[in-house]
Amino acid sequence: MQAMRKKFWFAPLLIVFSATLLLVLLPGLLGVKPVVLWTDRFIYLLVAMGIFLGAYIRHKPHLRLPWRHVLNNRRALLALVILCAYILVGLLDSIHYRQPLPGENANNGEKLYSVEVFSALDGVLSHLRKHVEKTYSSPFAYQLYAMETMVASDGSQYRAYPRLKYAAAYLQDPANQRAEDILSKLLLGAAQGLIIIAVLFLLLLTYLARRQSVSFKQAWQQCWQAESAASLRVVLYTLAVLIVLSSIVWKLSFFYHVFGTDKVGQDVLYLTLKSIRTGLVIGTLTTLIMLPFAILLGIMAGYFRGWVDDLIQYIYTTLSSVPGILLIAAAVLSIQVYMANHPELFESVRDQADLKLLALCVVLGITSWTGLCRLLRGETLKLREMDYIQAATAFGVGHFTIIVRHLLPNVLHIVLIMVVLDFSGLVLAEAVLSYVGVGVDPSTISWGNMINGARLELAREPVVWWSLVAAFVFMFTLVLAANLFSDAVRDAFDPRLTLRGKS
């Protein structure tokens, strides 16, 4: 048993098993029916792979060294904390369930469940999901954005801005009380955030003190004065800012629509948070689908050369010549026809939208592997002429062994760099495709659908700007964090930059 605990896979296997057991048992304890969508399966698989990969990297010193350089980069750490916040929201939105209906089936006594599929994020943000107004309202407003004809108590009609049903509904004189009320809620939310930060910091000091057998004062000095703890301080500062901002927004969201409401009265803050999962799914699953094509065909083209190289070049040249938007439109139309002809295969509208999202990821993956394939082919053409490859060939080592043991490890830095760089491009691609009408299903909440729905409102007077701005801010933050993190990964894993820094 002691020898098994020393294996790199033992701890991640225990974590994955515990998480799986929790996902299986928790719905029964809460009285809900679990729903696992196709994209949920891929997300769970990707999380498990990430846990095992992290344990493997930690086990290998030659892989741990470049990641240590990444984690010593302050901008990379700041971006990583922001990315982890997005990932946490995306994971909460990937745990789906159906709520039970009141009463039981009269025939067999079984529980009946709603056809509407919710997620854990929906449960956390239930107040935002349920606080639906009549139509548009601006951020922190207490009345609708447009005037309506209203009937007075004496039967006369007049034009006015109706009061909102939920936002600031408890204020008697919102025109004079709103500013003071918002300020008080803001300060209360900031105070709650500071309390959470203090508790977390005390837990961290307790852990450091027990682990290193030092006092609280010495642990404090190590955190805030030691030069080696500079990276930890960046993480703590970033977490503190995120927690305080999140606490303020959380407190205000119970009493106001922080980002306003859309055309049908839904809270825009709720829509932007729900859109995070769609952006992450597009970026991660498309990359997961793209990698096998790019790695296998790129290395084969550069290693075998000859007719194999000619055939692979012909394939990706032909595929690059076809406009990707046409392939995506054709695939989306085919999926829509299939779903219309086989409605019995789907229990809910959410299943249909999820299948369309998965199909979009597959099409994007098939059409976006050509660039990485070209890079890997060129790098493999150079590596196959190296002395150690020639020696392995002379000793009769098989082609498969040479590719797996010698070529693949030496091109992984290119794969890693391109994967992180392409992620932000794929997130933006979803917004563009949804804008032109061939992206995700209209029932799927995404930044692209938000932008597509807001573009027509920019021409009205007064302008409805907050949906577009909210989607832009959240998408911009995610893409900027991914780009900053990819720069650090490139600097750490590119051997040419590493050698240049040493010289």
N, C-alpha and C positions, 0 to 999 in steps of 0.2 A: 504493500500500500504506500509506503514511503517513497519507493522508486517511482510509482505512478504519479504521485503528487509533484514530482520534479519535472515531469513531462510538460512541454509548453501548452499542450492541448487540454490538460486536465482542468485548469481554472476556467477557461472559456467554455468548455463543455458543461461544467457545473452551472455557469451563468445562463447559458442558453437553455439548459434543462429546467432551471428554476423559473425563467421567464415564460417558457412554454407551459409549464405546470400552472403558473399564475393565470395565463390567458385562458387556459382550459377550465379552471375551477372558479375563477372570479365571476363569470356570467351567471353560473348557477346560484352562487351566493347572493347576487344582486337581483335575481329573478328575471333576467333578460335572456333573449336568444342570441347567441353569437352569430355574426355574419362575417364570412371571410371572402372578400372580393379577390379577383385575380391579381390586381395590383397589390393588394395586401400581402398575398403570398410571396410575391417577388420582393416586396419591401422587407418582410421578415427574413427571407433568405439572404438579402443583402446585408442586413444588420448582423446576422449570424456570421456571415463571411467576414465582415469588418471586425468583429470581436476576435475571431480566430487569427485574422491577419495581424491585428495589433499584438496579440500574444506571440505570434511567430517572429515579428519584427523585434519585439523586446527580447526574445531568446537569442537572436543572431546579432553579434556585435557589429558586423560590417553593415548591417541594415539599420541598426540603432544609431550609428554615428551621424549619417546625414539627417535623420529625423531630429536628432538633438540640435543640429544647426538650425533646422526649421523652427523648433520651439524656443530657440534663443533669440529669434527675430521678433522684436516687439510688435511690429505691424502685423506679422503673421499670427501672433498670439491674439491680438485684438480681433483680427478677422476670424480666427478660429472660434473664439467665444461667441461671436455673432452668428456664425454658421451653426454652432451647436444649439443656439436658441431657436433658429429656424428649424433645425432637425427635430428638436423636442416637440415643437408645435406640429410638425408633419407626422411624427409618430403617434401623437395623441389623436390626430385626425385619421389614422389608419387602423384604429381599433373600433370596429363597427358592431352594432347590435340592433335588435328590434325589440321594442317595448311591448309588454303584455297588454292586451285589451281587458277591460273590466268584465268579469264573468268568465264562465267556462263553457266549453262545448257541451251541449245538452245530451249528446249521444254517448260519448266516451269519457267525458269529464276532463279532457285535455285543455290546456291553456290555449287561448287564441292570441296571436301576436299581430301587431300592426305591420302593414306592408311598407311603411316608411322606415328607412334605414338611417340611424343616427350613429355618431361617432363619440368617442370619449371627449373630444374637443367640444362637440355640441352640448354634452352634459355640463362641461365647465362653463361654457358661454351660453347657458340656457336663457339667462336674462336678456342677452342681446338677440338671441334667436326669436324669443317670444315678443319682444317689444317692437312690434311692427306698426308703423304709422300709416297714414292714408297715402301719402306720396312724398315728394321731395321736401326736405328740411335741411337747412345749412348747419354746419358744425356748431354745437352748443346753443342751438336755437330753441325757442319755446313755442314757436308757431310755424305753420306751413310756409313754404317759400313763395307760394302764389296766392293771390286773393281769390275768394270764392263768394258766391251770393248766399247770404245767410238770412234767416227769418227771425225777426225780433219777437218779443213776448206779445206785442200788440198786433202781430200779423204782418207788419211792414217788412220789406226786404231792404237789405243794405249790403255793401261790399266791404269785406274785412279779411284779415288773416286769421284763420281758425287756430285755436290752441292745439298743441300736440297732445296726444292721448297719454304718453308716458313721460316724455322729457319735461322736466321742471313742472310737472303737474301738481306738485305739492305746494308751490309758491303762490301766495295770494296776489302779490304785485311783482311779477317776474321782471318787468322793465326796470324796476329799481332794486330788486333783491338779487337778481341773477349774478351780477359781478361779485358781490360779497359772498354769495353761496358757492360759486365756483372756486373762489380763493380759499375758502374754508375747507372745501373738499380736497383741493390740491394740497394744502398743508397737511391735512390728515393723512392723505395717501402717501406723501413724502415721509411723514413720521412712521407710518407702518412699514414702509420700505427700509428706513434706517434701522428699525427694530429687527427686521429679518436679517439685514446685513450684520448687525451686532451678534445675533444668535449664531449665524453661520461662521463668523470670525472666531467666536469663543469655541465652537466645536473644532475649528481648524487648529487653534492654539492648543486645545486639549489633546488632539491627535499628535501634534508635533512634540508636545512635552512628554507624552507617554512613549512615543516611538524613540526619541533620543535621550530619554531619562534626564530631562532638564526641567527647570522651573518655568512658570508662566512668563516671568520677566525675560529670561533668556530666550524663550521661544518668540516673544514679542520682538526682541532685538534682532533675532535671526531673520524675521519676516520683513522688518522695516529698515534695517541698517546694513545687513550683509549684502555685499555686491553679488553674491551667488543667487540671491533671492529676487533679483531684478525682474526676472520673468514672472515669478509668482505675484509680484506687486502689480504688474501690468494686468494679469488675469483678475486680480482682486478689484482693481480700479474699474475695469470694464464691467465686471459682474455687478459692482455697486451701482454704476450708472444705469445698467439695464434693469436692475431690480427696482431702483427708485422710480424710473420712468414707467415701468410696468405697473408698479403699485399705484402711481398717480392715475394712470389711464384706467386701471381696474376699478379704482374708487369712483372716478367720475362716470364710468360707463353705466353704473347703476342708476344714475340720476339724469344723465344727458346722453345725447348721441354725439360722441366725441368727433367723429368724422362725418356727421350728418347721415341722411338716409337717401336711398335711391328712388327710382321712379315708382316702385311698388311699395315703398316705405320700409325696406329692409335696412338694418344698420350697416353702414359702409365699413365700420371697424370689423364687424363680424365677417363680412365678405372678404376683406383683405386677409384676415387670418386664415380663413378657409381656403384661400387661393394658394397658400404656401405649399400645401401638399401637392397640388397639381404641378406647380413649378418644380418641386423636388423630384416628383415621379418622372416628369419629362426629362429632366437632366440626368438622373441616375439610371433609370431603366433603359433609356436610349443608349447610354454609354455601355451598359452591361450587354446589350444586344449587339452593339457595334464592335466590341473588342475581339470576339472570336474571329470574325471575318478579317479584320485589319491585321491582327497578329499572325494568324495562320497563313493567309495568302501573301502578306508582305514578306515574311521570312522565307516562305517557299519560293517566291519569285526571285529573291536575291541570292538564295543558296543554290537552287538547282539550275537556274538560268535556262538557256535554250528554249525549247518549245513551251516549258512550264511558265517561264517568264513572259514569253510572248502571249500566251493564253490569258494569264492574269492581267497583264497590261491591257489587253483587248477588252476584258470584262470591265475593269474600273474606268477605262477611258470611255467606253460606250455608256456606262451608267452615269458618268459625270456629264456627258453630253445631253442627257435627257433632263429637262427642267424638273427639279424636285417637287415643285408645287403641283405639277400634273400627276405625278405618281401618288402624292398624298391625297389629292382630290379624288383620284380613281379608287384608292384604297378605302377612303372614308365613305364614298358612295356605295361601294360593294358591301361594306359592313352595314350600312343603313338598310340596303335591300335585304341582306341576310336576316337582320333583326326584325324587319317588317314581315318576312315570310315565315319566321319561326318564333312567334311571341311566346310559345309555351316553354321555351328554354330559359326564360328570364322571370324571376320571381317579382322583380320590382324595376322601376325606371332606373334606379341607381345601378343595377346590374348591367343594363344596356349602356348607360353612360360610361361605366367602368370598362366595358369591352371596347368601346370606341376609343377611350383613352389609351388602352393597351395597344390597340391597332395603330394608333398614331405613333406610339413609341417604337413599334416594330418597323414601320415605314421610315421613320426618321433614322433609326439605326441602320437600316439597309442602305439608305441613300447618303449617309455621312461617314462611312468607313474609308472612303477612297483617299482622303488626305493623309490619314495616319498610315495607310497601306503604302503610299508612295514614300513616306519618310522611312518606314521600316525596310522597305526594299533597298533604298539607297544605303542605309546603314549596314544592312546585311551584306551587300556587295563589297563593302569595305572590310567588314569583319572576316569574311570567308577567305581573304587573302592573308590574314594574320598567321604568324608562325604556329601558334598552338592549334589552330584549325587545320592547317596543312599537316602538322604532326599527327593529329588524331585521325585524319583521313589516311595517312601513310600506314598507321598501325592497324587499319581495318576497323575502326570504330564505326558503328552503324549511323546512318543518316539521322534517324530519330534521336539517338543519344547525343549526337553533336548539336542538333537543334535545341533540345531540352536543356542540356547541361552547359553548353558553351555560348550559343547564340542568344537564346531567350534571356538569360540573366543580364547580358550586356546591352540589350535594347530596352530593358524595363524602364530605364530612366526616361527614355523618349515617350514610352507609353504613359507613364505616370504624369509627365508634364502635359502631354496633349489631352489627357483625360480631364485634368483640372481646368485647363484652358477652354476646352470645348463645353464644359458644363454651363458656363455663363452664356455661351452662344446658343445653347439649346433652350435655356430658360427664356431668352429673348425670342427664340423661334416660335415658341408657343403663343406668345403675345401677338406676333405678326400673323401667324396662321389663323388664330381666332379672329383677328381684326378683319381678314379678308374672307372669313366664313368657312374655312376648311380645317379648322382646328378641332378642339375638343367639343363635346356635345353642349348645346346651349344650356342644358340643365346642370352642367358641371360648373361649379364656381371657380373661376380662374381670373388672373389679371388680364388676360387677353379678352375675355368676355366682358370684363368691367370696362376696359378701354373701348371696346366695340360698342357697348351700350352708352358710353358717355360721349362719344364723338358727335352724335347728332344733337346733343344738348348744348354743345359749345356755340351753336348758331342762334340759340334762343335768347331772349332778353327778359329778365336778367340771366346771366350765364350760370349754368350748373357745373361748377369746376371741381368739386371736392372728390367725386368718384375717380376722376382721372388723376388728380394729384395723389390720392391715397395709394392707388395702384402703382403709380410711378415711384413713390417714395419707398414702398416695400420692395418692389422689384429692383430698384436702383441699389438699395442697401445690400440685398442678397448678391447681386452681380458684382458690386464693388468689393464685398468681402471675399467672394470667390476669386476675383482677379488678384487681390492683394495676397491671398494665401497661395495662389498659383505662382506668383513671382518668387516667393520664398522657396517653394518646392523646386522651381527651376534652378535657382541659385544653389540649392543644396545638392541636387541630384545630377546636374549637368557636369560631367567630368572636366570639360574644357574650362568652365568657370572656376572649378575647384583647383585645378592645376595652376591656373593663372593667379588665383589668390595666394597660393603657396609660394609662387615665384616672386 
